[in-house]
Amino acid sequence: MPSSSSSIIVSVVTIATGIEYLANIDADLNRIVAKLGPPPLWAREPGFGTLVHIILEQQVSLASARAAYEKLNTAAGTLKPSRFLDFSDFDLLGFGFSRQKSSYCRGLARAIEEGRLNLDSFKDLIDEEIRTRLIEIKGIGPWTADIYLLMALGRSDIWPVGDLALVSTMQQVKGLASLPDQDLMDKIAIPWRPWRSVAARILWHYYLSNR
């Protein structure tokens, strides 16, 4: 993945700049925006809860992940790492967590509680440093780290090449004969910098509109 340390934060204000830039340089993205309008911001609150939610979204439907997360939140009241660690395996299974994801989220909670991971410090770090610190936690891979950077931290130049919706949508939008591999996805997205996070939102918007 190409290096990215853009200081631009995507917000309700700046997303319009990114959309205009992309529409001017890429006819395919321009057609999507012209037909569907601007994509949602899909912003999430930074913190432990959002990381848990993204872990739940790994390799399952967004609806099932959301249902499990809502059950957890209802039971927790205020969701903090210490509160999460109070729940038993039985509790988490009842919320809809698999045993593996229960283990991942416990490991994340312990890392925060023990001071090995400080999410508040991320606002002062560049993208690569944040990604490195996150993927040191078992259960957090490049996709989870990238979605957190993109949606929770609002970084402008994140390109989650492991996202299956983006892979299939890029094939459709770019008229490719087969699903693109990560190298091809990166190559196609190079001109979109420093707004690859906005390009991802445009492609997700297209993907969801066709479901």
C-alpha positions in Angstrom: 0.0 0.0 0.0 1.4 3.4 -0.9 2.5 5.5 2.0 0.0 8.1 3.3 0.4 10.7 6.0 -2.1 13.4 4.7 -3.1 15.9 7.4 -6.4 16.5 5.8 -9.4 15.5 7.9 -12.6 14.6 6.0 -15.6 16.4 7.4 -19.0 17.7 6.3 -17.1 20.7 5.0 -14.0 19.1 3.4 -15.7 16.1 1.8 -17.1 18.5 -0.9 -13.6 19.5 -1.9 -12.6 15.8 -2.2 -15.6 15.0 -4.3 -15.0 17.9 -6.6 -11.4 16.9 -7.0 -12.2 13.3 -7.8 -15.0 14.1 -10.2 -12.7 16.4 -12.2 -10.0 13.8 -12.6 -12.0 10.5 -12.9 -14.9 10.2 -15.3 -16.2 7.0 -13.6 -16.4 8.6 -10.2 -17.9 11.7 -11.8 -20.7 9.6 -13.2 -21.5 8.0 -9.9 -21.7 11.4 -8.1 -23.8 12.8 -10.9 -26.3 9.9 -10.7 -26.4 9.3 -6.9 -25.3 12.6 -5.4 -22.5 13.0 -2.8 -21.8 9.9 -0.6 -22.6 9.9 3.1 -19.8 10.9 5.5 -20.2 7.6 7.5 -18.3 9.2 10.4 -17.9 7.2 13.6 -17.0 8.3 17.1 -13.3 7.6 17.8 -12.6 5.2 20.7 -12.9 1.7 22.0 -16.5 1.1 21.1 -16.0 1.9 17.5 -13.1 -0.5 17.3 -15.2 -3.2 18.8 -17.9 -2.5 16.3 -15.4 -2.7 13.4 -14.1 -6.0 14.7 -17.6 -7.3 14.8 -18.0 -6.3 11.1 -15.1 -8.5 10.0 -16.4 -11.1 7.5 -20.1 -10.8 8.5 -23.0 -8.6 7.4 -23.2 -5.1 8.6 -26.7 -5.8 10.0 -25.6 -8.7 12.2 -22.6 -6.8 13.4 -24.8 -3.8 14.3 -27.3 -6.1 16.1 -24.5 -7.6 18.3 -23.0 -4.2 19.0 -26.4 -2.7 20.0 -27.0 -5.6 22.4 -23.6 -5.0 23.9 -24.2 -1.3 24.3 -27.6 -1.8 25.9 -26.1 -4.2 28.5 -23.0 -2.1 29.1 -24.6 1.3 29.6 -21.4 3.2 29.0 -19.1 1.0 27.0 -15.5 1.2 28.3 -12.7 -1.4 28.2 -13.1 -2.1 31.9 -16.9 -2.6 31.5 -16.3 -4.9 28.5 -13.9 -7.1 30.6 -16.7 -7.6 33.1 -18.7 -9.7 30.6 -18.3 -13.5 30.6 -18.0 -15.6 27.5 -21.6 -16.6 28.0 -22.7 -13.0 28.0 -20.8 -12.1 24.9 -22.1 -15.2 23.0 -25.6 -14.0 24.0 -24.9 -10.6 22.4 -23.8 -12.3 19.2 -20.0 -12.4 19.6 -18.2 -15.4 18.3 -15.6 -16.9 20.6 -12.9 -15.6 18.4 -14.2 -12.0 18.3 -14.8 -12.2 22.1 -11.1 -13.0 22.5 -10.1 -10.2 20.1 -12.1 -7.6 21.9 -10.9 -8.7 25.3 -7.3 -8.4 24.0 -8.1 -4.9 22.8 -9.7 -3.9 26.1 -6.7 -5.2 28.1 -4.2 -3.4 25.9 -6.0 -0.1 26.6 -6.5 -0.8 30.3 -2.8 -1.8 30.6 -1.6 1.3 28.8 -0.1 -0.6 25.8 -2.5 1.2 23.4 -3.6 4.8 23.9 -6.3 5.7 21.4 -6.3 9.4 22.5 -2.8 9.8 21.3 -3.8 9.0 17.7 -4.8 12.6 16.9 -1.1 13.5 17.0 0.2 10.6 14.9 0.5 10.1 11.1 -1.5 7.3 9.4 1.3 4.8 9.2 2.1 5.1 12.9 -1.6 4.6 13.9 -1.9 1.6 11.5 1.2 0.0 13.0 0.0 0.4 16.6 -3.4 -1.0 15.8 -2.2 -4.1 14.0 0.0 -5.0 16.9 -3.3 -6.0 18.7 -4.4 -9.6 17.8 -7.5 -9.5 15.7 -6.9 -6.1 14.2 -5.6 -6.4 10.7 -5.0 -3.9 7.9 -8.7 -3.7 7.0 -9.9 -3.0 10.6 -7.1 -0.4 11.0 -7.9 1.3 7.7 -11.7 1.5 8.5 -10.9 3.1 11.9 -8.5 5.6 10.2 -11.1 6.4 7.5 -14.3 6.5 9.5 -13.4 7.3 13.1 -10.3 9.5 12.6 -11.5 11.0 9.3 -8.1 10.7 7.5 -8.4 11.7 3.9 -6.1 9.3 2.1 -6.9 5.8 3.4 -7.5 3.2 0.8 -8.7 -0.2 2.3 -7.8 -2.5 -0.5 -8.9 -5.5 1.5 -12.6 -4.4 1.5 -14.6 -6.8 -0.5 -17.2 -4.3 -1.4 -14.6 -2.0 -2.9 -13.0 -4.9 -4.8 -16.2 -5.9 -6.5 -17.3 -2.3 -7.1 -14.0 -1.3 -8.7 -14.4 -4.2 -11.1 -17.8 -3.0 -12.1 -17.0 0.7 -12.3 -13.7 0.3 -14.1 -15.0 -2.5 -16.5 -12.4 -5.0 -15.4 -12.5 -8.5 -16.7 -11.9 -10.0 -13.2 -11.7 -8.9 -9.6 -8.7 -6.6 -9.1 -5.9 -7.7 -6.8 -4.4 -5.3 -4.3 -1.6 -4.1 -6.6 -4.1 -3.2 -9.3 -6.4 -1.5 -6.9 -3.5 0.6 -5.6 -2.4 1.5 -9.1 -5.9 2.6 -10.1 -6.2 4.7 -7.0 -2.9 6.6 -7.2 -4.4 9.6 -9.1 -7.1 9.9 -6.3 -4.6 10.9 -3.7 -4.9 12.7 -1.3 -8.6 11.9 -1.4 -8.7 8.1 -1.6 -10.9 8.0 1.5 -13.5 10.0 -0.3 -13.1 7.8 -3.4 -13.8 4.8 -1.2 -17.0 6.5 0.1 -18.1 7.2 -3.5 -17.6 3.5 -4.4 -19.4 2.3 -1.3 -22.3 4.6 -2.1 -22.5 3.0 -5.6 -22.2 -0.5 -4.1 -25.1 0.1 -1.6 -27.3 1.7 -4.2 -27.1 -1.5 -6.3 -28.1 -3.8 -3.5 
